[in-house]
Amino acid sequence: MSQAPFAVRKMRFGSMLGMKCEFEDTLWESLTDPYAKLAMGQTAEKLRAQYKRSDID
C-alpha cells in the first residue's frame, strides 16, 4: 500500500507556470466509503459492535 499513486485533478492539458496544483492521496480515497463517509476500518468496527462472534458461528 505504500506505493499507492497520487492524483492531480484537472491537469490533463497542463497548467500555467506558477499555478498551484494539489496532489490527492488515492489510497485514502479508495479506503473511504463515499456513501457512509467512513473509512474501511471504521466500518469494520461498527459491524463488530453490531454482530457478536457467537451469533455468527
ROVEXMAR-676865 format. One record per residue (C-alpha): x, z, y; residue number from 1; residue in one letter. Coordinates in steps of 0.5 Angstrom, whole numbers, plus 2048, in hexadecimal, padded with zeros to 3 digits. Example, Ala and Ser with C-alpha at 12.3 -4.5 7.8 and 13.67 -1.06 7.14 Angstrom:
u=819 w=810 v=7F7 n=1 res=A
u=81B w=80E v=7FE n=2 res=S
END
This chain:
u=800 w=800 v=800 n=1 res=M
u=806 w=801 v=805 n=2 res=S
u=806 w=7F9 v=805 n=3 res=Q
u=7FF w=7F8 v=808 n=4 res=A
u=800 w=7F3 v=80D n=5 res=P
u=7FE w=7F4 v=815 n=6 res=F
u=7F9 w=7EF v=818 n=7 res=A
u=7F9 w=7ED v=81F n=8 res=V
u=7F2 w=7EA v=821 n=9 res=R
u=7F0 w=7E4 v=826 n=10 res=K
u=7F7 w=7E2 v=825 n=11 res=M
u=7F6 w=7DB v=822 n=12 res=R
u=7F9 w=7D7 v=827 n=13 res=F
u=7FE w=7DC v=82A n=14 res=G
u=7FE w=7E0 v=831 n=15 res=S
u=801 w=7DF v=838 n=16 res=M
u=807 w=7E2 v=839 n=17 res=L
u=807 w=7EA v=83A n=18 res=G
u=800 w=7EA v=838 n=19 res=M
u=7FF w=7F1 v=834 n=20 res=K
u=7FD w=7F0 v=82C n=21 res=C
u=7FB w=7F6 v=828 n=22 res=E
u=7FC w=7F6 v=820 n=23 res=F
u=7F7 w=7F8 v=81C n=24 res=E
u=7F8 w=7FC v=815 n=25 res=D
u=7F5 w=7F8 v=810 n=26 res=T
u=7F6 w=7FE v=80B n=27 res=L
u=7F2 w=803 v=80F n=28 res=W
u=7EC w=7FE v=810 n=29 res=E
u=7EC w=7FC v=809 n=30 res=S
u=7EB w=803 v=806 n=31 res=L
u=7E6 w=805 v=80B n=32 res=T
u=7DE w=803 v=809 n=33 res=D
u=7DB w=7FF v=80F n=34 res=P
u=7D4 w=802 v=80E n=35 res=Y
u=7D5 w=809 v=80C n=36 res=A
u=7DB w=80A v=812 n=37 res=K
u=7DF w=80E v=80D n=38 res=L
u=7E6 w=80D v=809 n=39 res=A
u=7E6 w=80C v=802 n=40 res=M
u=7E9 w=813 v=801 n=41 res=G
u=7E3 w=816 v=805 n=42 res=Q
u=7DE w=812 v=801 n=43 res=T
u=7E1 w=815 v=7FA n=44 res=A
u=7E1 w=81C v=7FD n=45 res=E
u=7D9 w=81B v=7FF n=46 res=K
u=7D8 w=819 v=7F8 n=47 res=L
u=7DC w=81E v=7F5 n=48 res=R
u=7D8 w=823 v=7F8 n=49 res=A
u=7D1 w=820 v=7F6 n=50 res=Q
u=7D3 w=81F v=7EF n=51 res=Y
u=7D5 w=824 v=7EA n=52 res=K
u=7DA w=823 v=7E5 n=53 res=R
u=7D5 w=826 v=7DF n=54 res=S
u=7D0 w=821 v=7E2 n=55 res=D
u=7D4 w=81B v=7E1 n=56 res=I
u=7D6 w=81D v=7DA n=57 res=D
END
